[in-house]
């Protein structure tokens, strides 16, 4: 489940000693709007409320899809079955509207590292992809974190461990996060809001289902796109032949070695700066072949030294190298 990152309004409570229905009524009068988060072995629950009503309840068993309820009853049933550790978060009027209607989402498998891709670079890529979802940021060696939310590529706000209210759209907290990441390494987990809200209406929210490698943000595809961006930038300085055209001609010349680069097979394509794989594509083999072909063009053009210098400054090369793809040839 995704929970606010602000300091809990209350924590260290146990559901065994609480009348949850009355507890919610008390909170509605005391803080107005917020959420109750409960965690037990193998289960989690969330209850969103405002001053007058229960907005939504969620129940999630470990490894299963969350179940959504507009009423408190199903959550009370679960809470009555075992003891849950309870935390309460205050959410202001703007935040409760957002959190209470949070769409279903899928998390990407890969955890990105700030040493491989700085947060501003990641956000720039998400903007280009018109991404809707969130980035869960953790700062290493610090008990600090944030959840940044996006809609169609635009950052619309964030929940910060040092903040208040649950959804700050101002830049102050975001800039503070950037400063933390300059001083300490961090990790980024990406979650993609699903376009099909009908699943939520059926009571099944696939927020824990693993995303496919190409569903959202593939390290491999993005790294290959960046590698080719550097290749194009170096080759453009020669101003002889169009770099992409020369690369694709090299693909055709070497189909005996790399048959999966055949454009008529539809296994791999590179167009408009974007890499696309078919579902059954041998992605690592393709990436290695593309790198090899790019180096052939670079060598034929006598641009090896310049290319190596550009690659030496590239911070995201590990996404290829960790798959056994040698960037320098």
Secondary structure, DSSP 8 states (H G I E B T S, - for coil): -----S--SEEEEEGGG--HHHHHHHHHHHTSSEEEEEEETTEEEEEEE-SSSEEEEEEEETTS-EEEESSSHHHHHHHTTS--EEEEEE--HHHHHHHHT---EEEEEEEEETTTS-HHHHHHHHHHTT--EEEEEEETTTTEEEEEEEETTEEEEEEETT-SSS-B-SHHHHHHHHHHHHHS-EEEEEEEE-S-THHHHTTEE-TTSB--TTTS--HHHHHHHHHHHHHHHHHHTT-SS-HHHHHHHHHHHTTTT-GGG-GGGTSEEEETTEEEE-TT--HHHHHHHHHHHHHHHHHHTT-HHHHHHHHHT-TTTHHHHTTT--S--
